[in-house]
Amino acid sequence: MDQRTLRVGFVGAGGNTRAKHIPNLKAIPGVVLTAVANRSRESGSVVATEFGVARVESDWSSVVEAQDIDAVVIGTWPYLHAEVTIAALRAGKHVLTEARMARDAAEAARMLEESRKHPALVAQIVPSPFSLDVDSTVAGILGRGLIGPVREVILTHTFAGVADSAARQTWRQDFELSGFNTLTLGIYYEIAQRWLRCDPDSIIADAAVHTTSRPAFAGDGAAEIRIPDSVTFSGRYAAGLAGFAPGARIIGHFSGVERGQLRNEVRLNGENGTLRFDVARQELFLAIEGAEGPVDVPPQARRGWRVEEDFVESIRTGAPVKLTDFASGLGYMRVTEAIWRSWSGGGARETV
């Protein structure tokens, strides 16, 4: 890989940016941590001191417009992803933005449109991390047709994160910050999208906001909660898709109000067998004719987290973005929004 200097600026330094992006980029030869703008100058100074970032800016536009920055990493909540991404691309900067891609499909579409105007610039979204170690093994199983044409895709994730009605609102429950992103729906749906390389045509959904008011995320007073605590959906894939059986569908259940034994898996039911991914245990199981057994995932097949290395490699070599490009991000945002439109519209079928 070309080791020429790559100067990186950071807009927002949330948990994942501090845990992953900043230290991993710092470890790559030739990468310089040039500037950071966080929610306040004070918090930005803390980050700069901890990681050795050269300077602190008071606002994100100063990072985006700086002449001595080549790439911008966006570590804010979704409400700023579109605005900062578009400004950075227009300023000639490569972009790595935290997931989820945006608050809604319209913002995601503008991001994709702008990225296509700058084909020489890398535009990458931080991918769903849960299946990185098994993706290539799953691709091999599907490629060999071991489970046959896919009939059902089933996504399930339950936890107790919003079960306490007295708990304070989190940023993920703030519609202005998060938009249509609901629980862990998008980050799990992205796994199915990555494996199957397509999105469903239509969605029917139902959901509930069990606690409609909570102590506000920021400041005093109460906040109205609009983002569901629980959502269930069913979707249909287009007829005639390669690798799919007629009538193939996707089913999902996501709940933040389940206590006790939690559920956490992605399942593909095919005509000849079932592939099951236990997300919590990071284990794959294959069932053919009813007999289920574990799938060996060799160490060399385990890709692991290499988001920052991929970003730098794409910039330095021109390699296309695989995890995750803006077209895929728009796809999962369209699914997320179709689910929202369906449940909020009384369960009507919505086109993706």
One Martini backbone bead per residue (centre of mass of N, CA, C, O) as a GRO file, in nm:
protein
  352
    1MET     BB    1   0.098   0.035   0.020
    2ASP     BB    2   0.066   0.353   0.015
    3GLN     BB    3   0.254   0.583   0.250
    4ARG     BB    4   0.130   0.836   0.228
    5THR     BB    5   0.009   1.108   0.355
    6LEU     BB    6  -0.278   1.119   0.587
    7ARG     BB    7  -0.516   1.366   0.664
    8VAL     BB    8  -0.718   1.374   0.963
    9GLY     BB    9  -1.057   1.448   1.047
   10PHE     BB   10  -1.288   1.518   1.324
   11VAL     BB   11  -1.648   1.470   1.360
   12GLY     BB   12  -1.670   1.371   1.628
   13ALA     BB   13  -1.626   1.169   1.958
   14GLY     BB   14  -1.740   0.902   2.013
   15GLY     BB   15  -1.715   0.589   2.127
   16ASN     BB   16  -1.621   0.457   1.852
   17THR     BB   17  -1.406   0.664   1.781
   18ARG     BB   18  -1.229   0.617   2.039
   19ALA     BB   19  -1.211   0.298   2.021
   20LYS     BB   20  -1.138   0.287   1.695
   21HIS     BB   21  -1.068   0.511   1.482
   22ILE     BB   22  -0.836   0.666   1.612
   23PRO     BB   23  -0.636   0.434   1.695
   24ASN     BB   24  -0.632   0.287   1.416
   25LEU     BB   25  -0.528   0.524   1.247
   26LYS     BB   26  -0.272   0.585   1.414
   27ALA     BB   27  -0.143   0.289   1.340
   28ILE     BB   28  -0.111   0.396   1.054
   29PRO     BB   29   0.102   0.456   0.829
   30GLY     BB   30   0.081   0.809   0.746
   31VAL     BB   31  -0.119   0.891   0.963
   32VAL     BB   32  -0.280   1.204   1.051
   33LEU     BB   33  -0.392   1.379   1.335
   34THR     BB   34  -0.519   1.700   1.285
   35ALA     BB   35  -0.842   1.718   1.375
   36VAL     BB   36  -1.104   1.835   1.615
   37ALA     BB   37  -1.473   1.825   1.651
   38ASN     BB   38  -1.687   1.868   1.907
   39ARG     BB   39  -1.945   1.962   2.103
   40SER     BB   40  -1.689   2.083   2.244
   41ARG     BB   41  -1.391   2.219   2.306
   42GLU     BB   42  -1.334   2.064   2.565
   43SER     BB   43  -1.385   1.774   2.456
   44GLY     BB   44  -1.180   1.800   2.226
   45SER     BB   45  -0.929   1.836   2.411
   46VAL     BB   46  -0.940   1.561   2.541
   47VAL     BB   47  -0.899   1.399   2.281
   48ALA     BB   48  -0.635   1.529   2.185
   49THR     BB   49  -0.467   1.449   2.434
   50GLU     BB   50  -0.512   1.137   2.429
   51PHE     BB   51  -0.431   1.103   2.091
   52GLY     BB   52  -0.271   1.341   1.939
   53VAL     BB   53  -0.418   1.578   1.827
   54ALA     BB   54  -0.316   1.870   1.693
   55ARG     BB   55  -0.619   2.001   1.686
   56VAL     BB   56  -0.881   2.232   1.778
   57GLU     BB   57  -1.217   2.280   1.696
   58SER     BB   58  -1.530   2.456   1.727
   59ASP     BB   59  -1.619   2.343   1.435
   60TRP     BB   60  -1.692   2.141   1.166
   61SER     BB   61  -1.628   2.335   0.925
   62SER     BB   62  -1.323   2.363   0.986
   63VAL     BB   63  -1.253   2.075   0.908
   64VAL     BB   64  -1.375   2.059   0.618
   65GLU     BB   65  -1.211   2.335   0.512
   66ALA     BB   66  -0.938   2.236   0.550
   67GLN     BB   67  -0.630   2.220   0.375
   68ASP     BB   68  -0.490   1.989   0.586
   69ILE     BB   69  -0.728   1.789   0.481
   70ASP     BB   70  -0.833   1.468   0.333
   71ALA     BB   71  -1.009   1.341   0.576
   72VAL     BB   72  -1.336   1.246   0.712
   73VAL     BB   73  -1.461   1.172   1.038
   74ILE     BB   74  -1.790   1.070   1.140
   75GLY     BB   75  -1.900   1.075   1.504
   76THR     BB   76  -2.195   1.128   1.503
   77TRP     BB   77  -2.501   1.159   1.497
   78PRO     BB   78  -2.729   1.130   1.238
   79TYR     BB   79  -2.812   1.443   1.206
   80LEU     BB   80  -2.509   1.511   1.055
   81HIS     BB   81  -2.427   1.327   0.819
   82ALA     BB   82  -2.527   1.473   0.564
   83GLU     BB   83  -2.412   1.758   0.598
   84VAL     BB   84  -2.111   1.677   0.632
   85THR     BB   85  -2.069   1.498   0.389
   86ILE     BB   86  -2.138   1.701   0.165
   87ALA     BB   87  -1.929   1.914   0.248
   88ALA     BB   88  -1.677   1.733   0.225
   89LEU     BB   89  -1.701   1.654  -0.073
   90ARG     BB   90  -1.701   1.952  -0.179
   91ALA     BB   91  -1.401   1.984  -0.035
   92GLY     BB   92  -1.236   1.707  -0.117
   93LYS     BB   93  -1.324   1.477   0.087
   94HIS     BB   94  -1.301   1.207   0.247
   95VAL     BB   95  -1.544   0.953   0.380
   96LEU     BB   96  -1.626   0.852   0.723
   97THR     BB   97  -1.927   0.719   0.849
   98GLU     BB   98  -2.130   0.665   1.076
   99ALA     BB   99  -2.360   0.471   1.201
  100ARG     BB  100  -2.611   0.555   1.067
  101MET     BB  101  -2.632   0.715   0.774
  102ALA     BB  102  -2.918   0.841   0.866
  103ARG     BB  103  -3.247   0.946   0.932
  104ASP     BB  104  -3.317   0.909   0.620
  105ALA     BB  105  -3.363   0.853   0.285
  106ALA     BB  106  -3.324   1.141   0.181
  107GLU     BB  107  -3.046   1.187   0.300
  108ALA     BB  108  -2.911   0.940   0.172
  109ALA     BB  109  -2.962   1.026  -0.124
  110ARG     BB  110  -2.787   1.283  -0.111
  111MET     BB  111  -2.525   1.141  -0.046
  112LEU     BB  112  -2.508   0.964  -0.296
  113GLU     BB  113  -2.527   1.186  -0.509
  114GLU     BB  114  -2.270   1.336  -0.419
  115SER     BB  115  -2.067   1.100  -0.449
  116ARG     BB  116  -2.112   1.075  -0.768
  117LYS     BB  117  -1.963   1.359  -0.819
  118HIS     BB  118  -1.698   1.203  -0.657
  119PRO     BB  119  -1.526   0.937  -0.767
  120ALA     BB  120  -1.235   0.998  -0.620
  121LEU     BB  121  -1.396   0.961  -0.361
  122VAL     BB  122  -1.437   0.832  -0.049
  123ALA     BB  123  -1.747   0.654   0.056
  124GLN     BB  124  -1.806   0.553   0.394
  125ILE     BB  125  -1.952   0.310   0.609
  126VAL     BB  126  -2.000   0.184   0.899
  127PRO     BB  127  -2.034  -0.135   0.974
  128SER     BB  128  -2.172  -0.406   1.059
  129PRO     BB  129  -2.000  -0.617   1.302
  130PHE     BB  130  -2.128  -0.908   1.373
  131SER     BB  131  -2.041  -1.077   1.080
  132LEU     BB  132  -1.736  -1.054   0.992
  133ASP     BB  133  -1.633  -1.358   1.066
  134VAL     BB  134  -1.877  -1.506   0.866
  135ASP     BB  135  -1.924  -1.401   0.576
  136SER     BB  136  -1.748  -1.592   0.397
  137THR     BB  137  -1.886  -1.856   0.485
  138VAL     BB  138  -2.169  -1.785   0.393
  139ALA     BB  139  -2.100  -1.737   0.098
  140GLY     BB  140  -2.016  -2.033   0.047
  141ILE     BB  141  -2.285  -2.170   0.117
  142LEU     BB  142  -2.456  -2.015  -0.090
  143GLY     BB  143  -2.279  -2.070  -0.345
  144ARG     BB  144  -2.331  -2.398  -0.310
  145GLY     BB  145  -2.639  -2.449  -0.229
  146LEU     BB  146  -2.701  -2.596   0.054
  147ILE     BB  147  -3.003  -2.459   0.117
  148GLY     BB  148  -3.099  -2.329  -0.114
  149PRO     BB  149  -3.349  -2.157  -0.177
  150VAL     BB  150  -3.476  -1.880  -0.032
  151ARG     BB  151  -3.758  -1.830   0.193
  152GLU     BB  152  -3.625  -1.720   0.474
  153VAL     BB  153  -3.576  -1.423   0.674
  154ILE     BB  154  -3.451  -1.406   1.019
  155LEU     BB  155  -3.482  -1.146   1.265
  156THR     BB  156  -3.340  -1.137   1.608
  157HIS     BB  157  -3.376  -0.884   1.880
  158THR     BB  158  -3.340  -0.891   2.235
  159PHE     BB  159  -3.396  -0.660   2.513
  160ALA     BB  160  -3.378  -0.421   2.817
  161GLY     BB  161  -3.308  -0.110   2.752
  162VAL     BB  162  -3.645  -0.001   2.768
  163ALA     BB  163  -3.807  -0.129   3.019
  164ASP     BB  164  -3.760   0.123   3.189
  165SER     BB  165  -3.986   0.382   3.244
  166ALA     BB  166  -3.779   0.572   3.430
  167ALA     BB  167  -3.584   0.615   3.225
  168ARG     BB  168  -3.381   0.788   3.042
  169GLN     BB  169  -3.337   0.928   2.766
  170THR     BB  170  -3.189   0.861   2.468
  171TRP     BB  171  -3.052   0.939   2.169
  172ARG     BB  172  -3.207   0.698   2.023
  173GLN     BB  173  -3.497   0.847   2.125
  174ASP     BB  174  -3.426   1.092   1.940
  175PHE     BB  175  -3.560   1.203   1.655
  176GLU     BB  176  -3.365   1.440   1.578
  177LEU     BB  177  -3.107   1.244   1.590
  178SER     BB  178  -3.229   0.953   1.451
  179GLY     BB  179  -3.504   0.917   1.343
  180PHE     BB  180  -3.599   0.604   1.196
  181ASN     BB  181  -3.423   0.474   1.385
  182THR     BB  182  -3.463   0.134   1.534
  183LEU     BB  183  -3.291   0.025   1.742
  184THR     BB  184  -3.135  -0.271   1.575
  185LEU     BB  185  -3.248  -0.303   1.289
  186GLY     BB  186  -3.035  -0.192   1.083
  187ILE     BB  187  -2.776  -0.358   1.182
  188TYR     BB  188  -2.919  -0.635   1.111
  189TYR     BB  189  -3.018  -0.599   0.824
  190GLU     BB  190  -2.732  -0.565   0.697
  191ILE     BB  191  -2.660  -0.861   0.704
  192ALA     BB  192  -2.868  -0.961   0.497
  193GLN     BB  193  -2.779  -0.772   0.271
  194ARG     BB  194  -2.487  -0.883   0.250
  195TRP     BB  195  -2.560  -1.183   0.187
  196LEU     BB  196  -2.797  -1.124  -0.054
  197ARG     BB  197  -2.780  -0.849  -0.229
  198CYS     BB  198  -3.069  -0.736  -0.121
  199ASP     BB  199  -3.401  -0.606  -0.124
  200PRO     BB  200  -3.702  -0.563  -0.049
  201ASP     BB  201  -4.009  -0.449  -0.185
  202SER     BB  202  -4.185  -0.502   0.086
  203ILE     BB  203  -4.380  -0.381   0.384
  204ILE     BB  204  -4.492  -0.500   0.709
  205ALA     BB  205  -4.593  -0.325   1.020
  206ASP     BB  206  -4.536  -0.325   1.382
  207ALA     BB  207  -4.569  -0.109   1.681
  208ALA     BB  208  -4.430   0.028   2.003
  209VAL     BB  209  -4.484   0.279   2.259
  210HIS     BB  210  -4.470   0.218   2.592
  211THR     BB  211  -4.300   0.487   2.650
  212THR     BB  212  -4.400   0.826   2.590
  213SER     BB  213  -4.234   0.929   2.854
  214ARG     BB  214  -3.926   1.102   2.947
  215PRO     BB  215  -3.653   1.196   3.059
  216ALA     BB  216  -3.451   1.400   2.924
  217PHE     BB  217  -3.153   1.378   2.771
  218ALA     BB  218  -3.151   1.702   2.780
  219GLY     BB  219  -3.209   1.833   3.056
  220ASP     BB  220  -3.512   1.919   3.150
  221GLY     BB  221  -3.776   1.730   3.168
  222ALA     BB  222  -3.982   1.606   2.916
  223ALA     BB  223  -4.004   1.344   2.664
  224GLU     BB  224  -4.111   1.253   2.368
  225ILE     BB  225  -4.180   0.928   2.242
  226ARG     BB  226  -4.142   0.789   1.897
  227ILE     BB  227  -3.963   0.552   1.929
  228PRO     BB  228  -3.972   0.234   1.937
  229ASP     BB  229  -3.962  -0.058   2.163
  230SER     BB  230  -4.123  -0.224   1.932
  231VAL     BB  231  -4.074  -0.446   1.636
  232THR     BB  232  -4.261  -0.578   1.350
  233PHE     BB  233  -4.188  -0.764   1.040
  234SER     BB  234  -4.280  -0.802   0.682
  235GLY     BB  235  -4.134  -0.922   0.374
  236ARG     BB  236  -4.086  -0.896   0.014
  237TYR     BB  237  -3.958  -1.050  -0.256
  238ALA     BB  238  -3.887  -1.061  -0.563
  239ALA     BB  239  -3.954  -1.217  -0.832
  240GLY     BB  240  -3.678  -1.409  -0.967
  241LEU     BB  241  -3.455  -1.425  -0.775
  242ALA     BB  242  -3.154  -1.516  -0.724
  243GLY     BB  243  -3.169  -1.760  -0.460
  244PHE     BB  244  -3.488  -1.759  -0.463
  245ALA     BB  245  -3.790  -1.835  -0.367
  246PRO     BB  246  -4.101  -1.834  -0.402
  247GLY     BB  247  -4.215  -1.598  -0.169
  248ALA     BB  248  -3.999  -1.458  -0.038
  249ARG     BB  249  -3.905  -1.361   0.302
  250ILE     BB  250  -3.903  -1.117   0.572
  251ILE     BB  251  -3.835  -1.138   0.931
  252GLY     BB  252  -3.894  -0.921   1.224
  253HIS     BB  253  -3.766  -0.886   1.575
  254PHE     BB  254  -3.772  -0.597   1.800
  255SER     BB  255  -3.662  -0.559   2.148
  256GLY     BB  256  -3.642  -0.346   2.462
  257VAL     BB  257  -3.856  -0.534   2.673
  258GLU     BB  258  -3.678  -0.790   2.732
  259ARG     BB  259  -3.654  -1.037   2.970
  260GLY     BB  260  -3.411  -1.259   3.025
  261GLN     BB  261  -3.410  -1.467   2.771
  262LEU     BB  262  -3.246  -1.389   2.496
  263ARG     BB  263  -3.252  -1.284   2.145
  264ASN     BB  264  -2.989  -1.366   1.880
  265GLU     BB  265  -3.058  -1.383   1.532
  266VAL     BB  266  -2.981  -1.536   1.210
  267ARG     BB  267  -3.205  -1.671   0.952
  268LEU     BB  268  -3.191  -1.925   0.689
  269ASN     BB  269  -3.450  -2.052   0.485
  270GLY     BB  270  -3.447  -2.330   0.284
  271GLU     BB  271  -3.527  -2.595   0.083
  272ASN     BB  272  -3.268  -2.778   0.223
  273GLY     BB  273  -3.212  -2.558   0.461
  274THR     BB  274  -3.038  -2.417   0.756
  275LEU     BB  275  -2.910  -2.097   0.858
  276ARG     BB  276  -2.744  -2.018   1.172
  277PHE     BB  277  -2.688  -1.712   1.367
  278ASP     BB  278  -2.521  -1.661   1.664
  279VAL     BB  279  -2.443  -1.359   1.768
  280ALA     BB  280  -2.345  -1.375   2.062
  281ARG     BB  281  -2.151  -1.641   1.995
  282GLN     BB  282  -2.040  -1.657   1.705
  283GLU     BB  283  -2.230  -1.890   1.558
  284LEU     BB  284  -2.262  -2.155   1.328
  285PHE     BB  285  -2.548  -2.324   1.164
  286LEU     BB  286  -2.631  -2.641   0.999
  287ALA     BB  287  -2.933  -2.764   0.833
  288ILE     BB  288  -2.990  -3.096   0.705
  289GLU     BB  289  -3.261  -3.269   0.726
  290GLY     BB  290  -3.268  -3.171   1.055
  291ALA     BB  291  -2.950  -3.171   1.092
  292GLU     BB  292  -2.765  -3.002   1.330
  293GLY     BB  293  -2.455  -2.813   1.290
  294PRO     BB  294  -2.158  -2.692   1.312
  295VAL     BB  295  -1.955  -2.434   1.173
  296ASP     BB  296  -1.653  -2.397   1.044
  297VAL     BB  297  -1.436  -2.114   1.125
  298PRO     BB  298  -1.162  -2.018   1.012
  299PRO     BB  299  -0.926  -1.792   1.090
  300GLN     BB  300  -0.879  -1.690   0.784
  301ALA     BB  301  -1.203  -1.609   0.763
  302ARG     BB  302  -1.164  -1.392   0.983
  303ARG     BB  303  -1.187  -1.058   0.945
  304GLY     BB  304  -1.287  -0.848   1.115
  305TRP     BB  305  -1.175  -0.541   1.223
  306ARG     BB  306  -1.107  -0.304   0.923
  307VAL     BB  307  -1.216  -0.016   0.861
  308GLU     BB  308  -0.970   0.177   0.853
  309GLU     BB  309  -0.800   0.015   0.653
  310ASP     BB  310  -1.002   0.025   0.422
  311PHE     BB  311  -1.015   0.329   0.389
  312VAL     BB  312  -0.715   0.376   0.326
  313GLU     BB  313  -0.694   0.180   0.089
  314SER     BB  314  -0.897   0.323  -0.096
  315ILE     BB  315  -0.740   0.585  -0.114
  316ARG     BB  316  -0.449   0.464  -0.208
  317THR     BB  317  -0.574   0.243  -0.446
  318GLY     BB  318  -0.896   0.246  -0.535
  319ALA     BB  319  -1.061   0.066  -0.379
  320PRO     BB  320  -1.354  -0.049  -0.328
  321VAL     BB  321  -1.627  -0.030  -0.145
  322LYS     BB  322  -1.780  -0.277   0.078
  323LEU     BB  323  -1.766  -0.163   0.394
  324THR     BB  324  -1.995   0.065   0.340
  325ASP     BB  325  -2.179   0.172   0.096
  326PHE     BB  326  -2.411   0.407  -0.009
  327ALA     BB  327  -2.609   0.218  -0.151
  328SER     BB  328  -2.655   0.031   0.091
  329GLY     BB  329  -2.745   0.249   0.288
  330LEU     BB  330  -2.998   0.329   0.133
  331GLY     BB  331  -3.132   0.055   0.152
  332TYR     BB  332  -3.158   0.043   0.468
  333MET     BB  333  -3.317   0.311   0.490
  334ARG     BB  334  -3.566   0.222   0.325
  335VAL     BB  335  -3.648  -0.005   0.512
  336THR     BB  336  -3.672   0.153   0.775
  337GLU     BB  337  -3.892   0.353   0.663
  338ALA     BB  338  -4.106   0.145   0.574
  339ILE     BB  339  -4.158   0.043   0.857
  340TRP     BB  340  -4.253   0.310   0.974
  341ARG     BB  341  -4.486   0.369   0.777
  342SER     BB  342  -4.652   0.118   0.840
  343TRP     BB  343  -4.703   0.141   1.149
  344SER     BB  344  -4.798   0.449   1.142
  345GLY     BB  345  -5.029   0.353   0.910
  346GLY     BB  346  -5.164   0.067   1.024
  347GLY     BB  347  -5.020  -0.169   0.831
  348ALA     BB  348  -4.936  -0.095   0.562
  349ARG     BB  349  -4.816  -0.152   0.263
  350GLU     BB  350  -4.471  -0.093   0.171
  351THR     BB  351  -4.254   0.048  -0.034
  352VAL     BB  352  -3.898   0.041  -0.075
   0.00000   0.00000   0.00000
